[in-house]
Each structure stands twice: as C-alpha cells, then as structure tokens.
Amino acid sequence: MSVTERRFDAFLSYSFAADRQLAHALQRGLHRLARAWYQARVLRVCRDLSNLPASSDLAGAIRDALVDSRWFVLLASEQSAASSWVRQEVEYWQAEREPETFLIALTSGTIVWDDEANDFDWTRTTALPRQLSGYFRAEPQWVNLGWTREVNHLSLRNDRFRSDVATLAAPVRGLPKDFLDGEDQRLHRSAVRTRRFGTSALVVLLVAVTMLAGVTWQQLTESNRQRDQALSRELAARGAELGDHDPAVAKLLSVAAWRISPTPQAKAGMLRAAARPGVAALSVNSAPVVSVAYALDGRAIAAADTDGKVRFWDTKTYQQIGPPLAAHTPDPQGMIGPVLAFSPDGATLVSSGDDGTIRLWDTASRTQLGEPLRGHTGPVYSVAFSPNGTVLASGSGDNSVRLWDIATRTQVSESFLAHRGPVRSVRFSPDGRWLATGGEDMAVRLWDVGYAADVEKSLCAMVNRTLTRAEWERLIPDAPFHQLCR
C-alpha cells in the first residue's frame, strides 16, 4: 500500500490503565500542532478508543489500523511492557516496518541503552517489551513524558509539552522541530488576534443589533399601543350602545376597554357603567314575571311568571339552570302567578299560586318534594318560612292564614281568619315568635305564633324532665316505650 493510501499518519500504542489520559492529550496535541485555525487537523493519529470501529474482532481492527499507519508511537511504561496487546502491536510493526518509523515516549519506568552491546540494557530497562531486543541498529531517540503525571491538564500552551509533541511530530511530518514549535506559536498568536478581532466585531455587531432591536421594539410598542387604544375605544362605544338593554355585558365591556388601554373613552364608559343600577338581565321571554326569590346563600335566583312556570338562575354565570318548572296552573287573565320563597338554608323553594296549592321544590335537583300542601279555598298570595325553616306560613284569598310543618307536610294548627279580606302578605319576625300579616282590609296584624314554631322544644322546655318507663306504661300501657325530651 502506498503512503498516500494510508488512513493514519501515526498509531499510538499504550497501556489503557496507565496512560489513557496522556494518550488522549498526545493525540490532540499531534492533531493541532502548527495547525491553522481553519484546519481540522494536520496529522491523523489513530488511538484505539477514538478511531477503531465497533467490532467483535478487536485484534483484526487493530491490525487493520496498523496496516493503515505510517509511524508507530509507543508510550513506554512498565504497564505497557507487560501488556499483551502492546506486545502484539509491537510484534506486528517489527515484522512489517523498519525501525526508523518506530518512536518512543517514556511515561514511567526506565530505558537504558548499552553502547557496547548496541542494544538496550535489559537488566535495567523496565519500560520496553523484551521483544525489541536487537530491533534498533543504533540508539533511538525517545521523549521523556514522565513529568506529565504531575500535571492535571495538558495542552500545547504548555511550553514543555509543546516541545515534546514537536519532537514526536517532526519526523512524522518531515519538518524540523524548531520550525514546528515556532510555527505553532505564530499560528496561535494569529488565532488570538483573529479571535480578538472577531470578538470586537461581534461586540460591535451586538451593539448594532441591540440598537436596532430597541428601535424595532419601540415601533412595535407604539403600534401595539395604537392598536390597543383603537380596540379600547371600540369596546367602550359598544358598551355605550348596549346601555340599559344588557347592563351586565355593558359593564364587562367597559372594564375590558379600561384594562386594554385607559383611554378617555374607556374612562367615560366605566363611569357610565358604574352609574347604571342594573347588573344583569335575566330574560324569561314567555310571560310577565310576578315573583322573584333570592336564596340566602346567594347562589341562586328563582322567578315565577303568570304562566305558572318557575325558573332558576345561577348568580355567578347569570345562566338559567335547567328547563322551567310547570309549578302551577296559568292565570287565565295573566295577572296572578306563583309566589316564591326560599328556605333559610336555600335547599328548598316554596311556590304558591291561584290554584290554592303550595308546592315544595328541591333546589338542587329542581324536583317537587312530596304532594302539594292543600287546604286554602282561594289563591295563595303570600308564603314565608320561619327563621329556622321548620314552619311555613301562607296567606290566601280566603282571608285565612295557615301554618305548615315542613317536616310532616301537615298544618301546625287550624287556620285562622286573619283579615276581613284576602291576605296579601305574611312575614315572620327574626326570632320566629311573631307573624305579621297584611290584607285588603287595609290592616297589618301581629300574631303570636311562637307556640307553633317549635312545639316539641317549647313543651319539653316547660316540662324540663324525661318521661320514665313506669310513667309511660301507666299512662299509655298499650304503646311501646319512648323516651321524650332527652
């Protein structure tokens, strides 16, 4: 194979355990010595770990690399002298190549030449394999790299290391060592100047780009500001158009306009929206609304119309919850509709209408709870829960007021004629003891209903003791015993 056909200029043979890091540094140094910054490498050096392909036949791969190499560089040490791999590599080179292409770099141990025997003194030489005996015609020159074991990082910027690398590279490249050493320093200075010039140019370019970016950013900011102002004015104008027709959306648009850009139009729009009393328009779109009720927890609103239908709305989204409930029969004249009231816990809604019935609804499922409460002979114009939610009062067109036990769906007591005309309104006092009623007889009356609001509790408080089993069996001998007023 001709010289020009060889893939490698040199082959590094070494002990992996002893000189792995040094071999890597030496390979890198041979690649870069006297190399211009734009060149990839000036020498092609084979180091088994970095150049050999993945193969199951490692010995074959090493042999092929040796065939494709022009020079052999042995990193001599006690470990490499004892390595079977190093011995095989040296043996191949001895058999195929001349001694002038064999270079030695001592990393540890000793090499002693015996002038009289014209061979190494094998009684004192510990760093070379014995098979090199008689291989060299005269004392070979070797490089002592033992000092590198005390250096953590090796590079060509270390003068001593650069000199030793130049010693090995000179015969391989066919150039004087001094030329290579000087050329490397000259090229390094040139590279430093080029790097400094490039750095300065990059700094100038960075400043220019930064200034251009600043101008561009200012232009973009101004463009965005003008766009936001235009959008803000458009939203403010749209909010003004909606006005009282949809106050909730109008107020949201005014806030959006202000947040996008606080233009004078947005500020005026917010002031106009704040002056509007309305918050949301909950459209029924079927019949006149005659009654509304607000749950005490603030989460729902109920409304009833003259068609006898009841609707629920979520107060957070202002969206109707489910379909309307057909609670009562419609008013033929379109004047009277269901009257609504929420229980104190918001779990129950009561509705009453001109059909004389009272209905209880579960607000979560919007389903009717049990059968309607019946008893009034005329329209029920007003309903009200007691503060504890256990009693319901109803006022009717039959001039009467009735009190209902919510738990049992029965009347607490007989109805009483409250007015000399239809009872239009009923309300409990905050403590639940008093009931106020208003009627068409132009009177407001107060009624003591504390005895009926919580009968069991009141009676037990009066007795203030427990009925014993003996007393129970004496009074009611045929009934199972129950402890009362516990």
FIPA-733335 format. One record per residue: x, y, z of N, C-alpha, C in turn; residue in one letter. Coordinates in steps of 0.2 Angstrom, whole numbers, plus 5000, padded with zeros to 4 digits. Example, Ala and Ser with C-alpha at 12.3 -4.5 7.8 and 13.67 -1.06 7.14 Angstrom:
<rs>
506649725039506249785039506649845039A 506449895035506849955036506450005039S 
</rs>
This chain:
<rs>
500449945000500050005000500450065000M 500350114996500750174995500650225001S 501050265002501050315008500450355007V 500250375001499650425000499050385002T 499050315002498450275003498250265010E 498750275015498650265022498250315025R 497750285029497250325033497550365039R 498150345042498350375048499150385047F 499350445050500050465050500450425055D 500050415061500450385066499950345070A 500150285074499750245078500050245085F 499650265090499850265097499650205100L 500250175103500150105107500350125114S 499850105119499950125126499550075130Y 499750085137499350045142498750085143S 498150055142497550095144497550115151F 497750065156497650085163498150135165A 498750145162499250185164499250255161A 499150255154499250315150498650335146D 498050325148497450335144497350415143R 497450455149497350525148497950555144Q 498550535146499150565142499050545134L 498850485133498750465126498250515122A 497650525126497250575123497550645122H 497850675127498150735126498750735121A 499150685120499650675115499250675108L 498750635107498450635101498150705099Q 497850735104497550805102498150855101R 498750845104499250895103499550885096G 499650815094499850805087499350825082L 498750825083498250845078498350925077H 498450965083498451035082499051075082R 499651035083500251075082500351105076L 500551175076500651215070500051205065A 499451205067498851205063498551275063R 498351295057497951355056497251345059A 496951395062496351395065495751365060W 495851375054495351355049495451275047Y 495951245049496151175048495851135053Q 495551075051495351025055495850995059A 496450965056496950935059497550935054R 498150925056498750925052498950855052V 498850815057499050745057498450705059L 498450645056497950595058498250535062R 498050545068498350495073497850445076V 497950385075497550335077497650315085C 497150325089497150305096496550255096R 496650195098496150145098495450165100D 495350195106494650215108494350265104L 494750305101494350365097494350345089S 494750295087494750285080494450215077N 494550165082494350105079493550095079L 493350065074492550045074492349995079P 491749995081491449945085491449875081A 491849825084491949765080492049715085S 491749655084491849595088492549565087S 492949585082493649565080494049625082D 494249635089494649695090495349685088L 495649625088496349615086496349625078A 495849605074495849625067495849695066G 495349735070495349805069495949845070A 496349815076496949855077497449835072I 497449775069497949755064497849805058R 497149815056497049855050497249925051D 497149945057497450015059498150025058A 498549975060499249975060499449965053L 499149935048499249925041499149995038V 498650035041498550095038498950155041D 499450145045499850195048500550195046S 500850265045501450275043502050265049R 501850285055502350285060501950255066W 502450225071502250195077502450235083F 502050255087502250295093502050245099V 502650225103502550185109502550235115L 502050235119502050265126502350215131L 502950215132503350165136503250175143A 503050115146502950115154503050045156S 503050035163503049965165502449925163E 501849965163501249935162501249915154Q 501449955150501449945143501849885141S 502449885144502949825143502649755145A 502149755150501849695152501249685148A 500949725144500349725141500349675135S 499949625134499949585129499749615122S 499249665123499049705117499649745114W 499949775119500549815116501049775113V 501249715116501749665113501549645106R 500849635105500649615098500749665093Q 500549725095500649785091501349795089E 501849795094502549805093502749745088V 502549685090502749625086502549635078E 501949665077501749675070502249725067Y 502349775070502749835067503449805066W 503749765070504449745069504449695063Q 503849665062503849615056503749655050A 503449705050503149745044503549805042E 503849835047504049905046504849915048R 505149965046505849975048505850015055E 506450005058506550035065506450115064P 506650145059506650225058505950245059E 505450205058504750235059504450215066T 504850195071504650175077504850235082F 504450265085504550325090504350305097L 504750325102504650305109504550375113I 504050365118503850425123503850385129A 504350405134504350365140503950405145L 503450365148502950395153503150375160T 503450315161503650295168504150235167S 504550215172505050165172505650195169G 506150155166506750175164506950145157T 507350175153507650155147508350165147I 508750115147509450125147509750085141V 510250125137510550095131511250075133W 511450025130512149995131512550005125D 513050055125513350065119513750005116D 514049965121514549915119514149855116E 513549845119513049795116512649815110A 512649885109512249915104511549895104N 511349895111510649875112510449895119D 509849895121509549915127509849875133F 510049905138510249865144509649835147D 509549775146508949745148508949725156W 509449735159509549725166509249785170T 509249845166508949905170508349935166R 508249915160507649945156507049905158T 506549945160505949915163505349945159T 505449985155504850015151504749995144A 505149945142505049925135504949845135L 504549825130504449745130505149715127P 505349655130505949625128506049605121R 505449605117505549585110505849635106Q 505949705109506349755105507049745105L 507249695108508049675109508249665102S 508749705100509149695093508749725087G 508149765089507749785083508049855081Y 508349895085508649955083509449945081F 509649985075510349975073510750025077R 510450075080510850125084510350145089A 510650185094510250205100509750255097E 509050235098508550285096508450345101P 508150395098508050455102507250445105Q 507250455111506550455114506350515118W 505750525119505550585123505250565130V 505550605135505350585142504750625144N 504150595144503550625146503350605153L 503850575157503650565164503450615168G 503650675167503450735171502750755170W 502350725165501650745164501250715169T 501450665172501050635178500850685183R 501250735184501150785189500750845187E 500550845180500150905178499450875176V 498950915179498250895178497950905171N 498150965168497950975161498450995156H 498550955151499050965146498750995140L 499151045137498951075131499551105128S 499451125121500051155118500251225120L 499851255125500051315128500551305134R 500651235135501251225140501851215136N 502351255137502951255133503351195133D 503351155138503751095138503351045135R 502751035136502350985132502351005125F 502251065122502351085115502951065112R 503551075116504151055114504250975113S 503950935117503950865117503550835111D 502950875110502550855105502850865098V 503250925098503550945092504150895090A 504450865095504950815094504650755091T 504050735093503750675090503450685083L 503250755082502950765076503350785070A 504050805072504450825067504650765062A 504850705064504950655059504350635055P 503750635058503150615055502950665050V 503050725051502850775046503450795041R 504050775043504650785039504850855039G 504750885045504950955046505350965052L 505751015052506251025058505751045065P 506051015070505651035076505551105078K 506151145077506151215079505651255074D 505551225068505051265063504351245066F 504251185068503551165070503351205077L 503851205081503751245088503651315086D 504051345082503951425081503351435077G 503151395072502551395068501951395072E 501951345077501351345081501251405085D 501851435088501751495092501451555087Q 501751555081501551605077500751605075R 500551545074499851525072499451545078L 499651525084499251535090499151615091H 499751655090499651725091499151755085R 499251725079498751745074498051735076S 497951675078497251655080497051695086A 497451715091497251755096497051825093V 497451855089497251915085496651915082R 496551855078495951845074495351845079T 495451805084494951795089494751865092R 495251905094495051965097494752015092R 494952015086494652055081493952025080F 493851965080493151935079492751955085G 493051955091492651965097492452045097T 492952085094492752155094492152165089S 492252135083491752145078491052115080A 491052065084490452035087490152085092L 490552115096490352165101490052225097V 490352245092490052305088489452285085V 489452225082488852195079488252185084L 488452165090487952155095487652225097L 488052275098487852345099487352365094V 487552355088487152375082486452345082A 486552275083485852235083485452255089V 485752275095485352295101485052355100T 485452405096485152475095484552465090M 484652415085484152405080483552375083L 483652325088483152295091482752345096A 483152395099482752445103482352485099G 482552505093482152545089481552505086V 481652445084481052405082480552385088T 480852375094480452365100479952435101W 480352485100479952555101479352555096Q 479552545090479052545085478452495086Q 478652435088478152385089477752405095L 478052435101477652455106477152515104T 477452555100476952615098476452585094E 476552535090476052505086475552465090S 475752435095475352395099474952445104N 475252505106474852555109474252585105R 474452595099473952625095473352575094Q 473552505093473052455092472652455098R 472952445104472552445110472052505111D 472352565109471852615110471252615106Q 471352595099470852585095470352535097A 470552475100470152425102469752445109L 470152485113469852515119469252555117S 469352605113468852645111468252615108R 468352555104467852525101467452485106E 467752455111467352425116466952475120L 467252525122466952575126466252605122A 466352605115465752635111465252575111A 465452515111464952455110464652455117R 464952465123464652465129464152515130G 464352575127463852635127463252615123A 463252575118462752565114462252515117E 462552465121462152415125461752455130L 462152495134461752535139461352495144G 460752515145460252485150459952415147D 460052405140459752345137460152285140H 460752285141461152225144461652255149D 461452285155461952315159462552275161P 462452205162463052165164463552165158A 463352155152463852155147464152225146V 463752275146464052345146464552355151A 464452335157464952345162465652305161K 465552245158466152205157466552235151L 466152255146466552285140466852355143L 466552385147466952455150467552435154S 467552375158468152355161468652335156V 468452295151468952265146469252325143A 468852375141469152435137469652465142A 469552475148469952515153470652475154W 470552405154471152365155471552365149R 471252365143471652355137472052425136I 471752475137472052545137471652595140S 471852635145471452685149471352745145P 471052745140470852795135470352845139T 470252905137469752945140469052915138P 468952885132468352855131468252795136Q 468752755137468652695142468452725149A 468752775151468652805157467952825158K 467652865153466952885152466552825152A 466752775149466252715148466252685155G 466752675159466752655166466252695170M 466352755170465952805174465152795172L 465052785166464352775164464052705166R 464552655166464352595168464252585175A 464652625179464552625186463952655189A 463652705185463052745186462452705185A 462552645181461952605179461752565185R 461152565187460952515193460952445191P 460852425185460752355183461352325183G 461352255185461952215184461852165179V 461352135178461152085173460452075172A 460352065165459652055163459551985162A 459051955166458951885166458251875162L 458251865155457751865151457251805152S 456651805153456151755153455851735147V 455651785143455451785136454851735135N 454351735140453751705139453151735142S 453151765148452651795152452851845157A 452451885159452651935164452851905171P 453451925174453651895180453351935186V 453051895190452651915196452951905202V 453451865203453851855209454551825208S 454951855212455651835212455851815220V 456351775220456651755227457351745226A 457751765231458451765231458651715237Y 459051655235459251615240459751655245A 459651635252460051675257460851655256L 461051605253461751595252462051625246D 461551665242461751705236461951665230G 461751605230462051565224461451555218R 460851565220460351555215459751615216A 459451625210458851665210458351625207I 457651635209457151605206456651655204A 456251645199455751685196455151655194A 454551675195453951645193453551695188A 453151675183452851715179452051695179D 451651735175450951725175450751655172T 451251625168451051555165451151505170D 451351515177451351465182452051435182G 452551455178453151425177453651455182K 454151415185454651445189455351425186V 455851475186456451465183456951485188R 457551445187458151465192458751485188F 459151535191459751565188460351555193W 460851545190461551545194461751615194D 461851645200462051715201462751725199T 463151675198463851685196463951695188K 463551655185463551655177462951685174T 462451705178461851735176461551685170Y 461651625171461351575166460851535169Q 460251525165459751485168459951415169Q 459751385175459851315177459351275175I 459451235170458951185168458251215165G 457851175163457151205160456751225165P 456251275163455751295168455351245171P 455051255177454651205181453951225180L 453551185178452751195177452451185184A 452551245188452351235195451651245197A 451251285193450551295195450151315188H 449551305188449151325183449151395181T 449251415174449251485172448651525174P 448751585175448251635177447851655170D 447251635169446851655163446951725161P 446951765166446951845165447651865164Q 448151825166448851845165449051895170G 448751895176448851945181449151915187M 449051855189449251825195449751765193I 450251755197450651695196450951675202G 451351625202451651595209452051645213P 451951635219452351675224452851635227V 453551655227454051615229454451635235L 454751585239455151605245455651545246A 456251565247456751515248456851495256F 456951435258457051415265457751455267S 457851455273458451495276459051455273P 459051395273459651355270459751355263D 459251385259459251385252459151315249G 459051265253458951195250458251185247A 457751225249457051215247456751285245T 456351275239455951335237455251315237L 454851365240454151355240453851405235V 453351375232452951415227452151405229S 451851465228451051455228450751495223S 450151475221449851515216449051525217G 448751545211448051555212447651485211D 447951435211447651365211447551345218D 447751385223447651365230448151315233G 448651295229449151245232449751275233T 450151245238450851265240451251205238I 451851215234452251165232452951175235R 453251125237453951125239454451095234L 455051135233455451105227456151105230W 456551045228457251035230457651085225D 457951135228458351175223458951145219T 459251095222459751055219459551015213A 459050975214458850935208458250965205S 457951025207457351055204456751005203R 456650965208456150925208455650935214T 455050915213454550935219454650885224Q 454550905231454550865237453850845239L 453750785238453050765240452450795237G 451850785240451250815237451150885239E 450750925235450650995237450350995243P 450451055247450051075253449351105251L 448851065253448151095251447751115257R 447351155257446951175262446651245261G 446951295258446651355256446151345251H 445551385251445051385246445051445241T 445651475242445751535237446451535235G 446551585231447351595229447751605235P 448351575234448851595239449251645237V 449251705241449551765238450251775241Y 450451745247451051755250451251695254S 451851685255452151625259452851655262V 452951625268453651645271453851585276A 454451575276454751525280454951555287F 454851525292455151545299455851545299S 456251585303456951595303457351525303P 457051475307457351405307457151365302N 456751385297456551345292456051285293G 455851275299455351225301454651235299T 454451295299453751315298453651365293V 453151355289452951395283452251425284L 452251495283451651525284451351545277A 450751545276450451555270449751605271S 449751655266449151695266448751695260G 448051685261447651675255447151725254S 446851715248446251755246445651735250G 445651675253445051655258445051695264D 445551745265445551785271445951745277N 446251685276446551655281447251645281S 447551635286448251615287448351545289V 448851505286448951445289449651435290R 449851395295450551375297450651305296L 451151285292451351215290451951195293W 451951125295452551095297452951065291D 453551095290453951075284454050995284I 454250975290454550905290453950855289A 453350865291452750825291452350845285T 452350905282451950925277451250935280R 451150945286450450955289450451025292T 449751045293449651105297449851105304Q 450151155306450351155314449751165318V 449351205315448651225319448151235314S 447551245317446951265312447151335309E 446851345303446951405300446551465304S 446751525304446351575307446251635302F 445651665303445451715298445851785301L 446351805297446751855299446551925297A 446151925292445851995289445151985287H 444852045286444152045283444252055275R 444652015272444852015265445451975264G 445551965257446151925256446851945259P 447251895261447851915265448351915259V 448651975259449151985253449851975255R 450051975262450751975263450851945270S 451351895271451451865278452251865279V 452451885285453151885286453251865294R 453851825295454051815302454451865305F 454451875311454951915315455651875315S 456251905316456851875316456951815321P 456551825327456551765331456051715330D 455651725325455151675324454551675328G 454451715333453951715338453351755335R 453451805331452851845329452751835321W 452151835319452051835312451651905310L 451851945305451552005303451151985297A 450552005296450151995290449852065288T 449752065281449452125278448852105273G 448352135273447752115269447452175266G 446952155262446552205258446052255262E 446052235269445652275273446052335276D 446552345273447052405274447252395282M 447452335284447652325291448252285291A 448752295296449352255297449252225304V 449252155305449152125311449752085313R 449852085320450352045323450051985326L 450351925325450151865328450751825332W 450551805338451051765342451051695340D 451551675336451551605334452051565337V 452451595342452951555345452851485347G 452151475350452051415352451951355346Y 451851385340451851335335452451325331A 452951375332453551375328453951315329A 454051295336454451235338454051205344D 453551175343453051145348453451095353V 453751055350454151005354454651035359E 455051075356455551115360455251155366K 454751185364454351235369454151185375S 453751135373453451095378453951055382L 454551035379455051005383455351055388C 455451115386455751165390455251185396A 454651175395454151185400454151135405M 454151065403454251015407454851005411V 455451015407456151015409456250945412N 456050885410456250825413456050765408R 456250705409456150655405455550605407T 455150585403454550545405454850475406L 454850445412455150375414454750325411T 455050265410454650205408454050185412R 454150195419453550175423452950225422A 453150295421452550335420452250325413E 452650305408452450295401451950235401W 452150185404451750125405451150135409E 451150175413450550195417450050235413R 450350285409449850325406449650295399L 450150255396449950235389450250155389I 449850115392450050045393450150005387P 449750025382449749985376450250005370D 450650055372451150085366451850065369A 452250055364453050045365453250105369P 453750095373454050145377454550195373F 454450265374454850305370455150355376H 455750375375456050425380455950495376Q 455650535380455450605377455850655381L 455950715377456350775379457050755382C 457350715378458050695380458550755379R 
</rs>
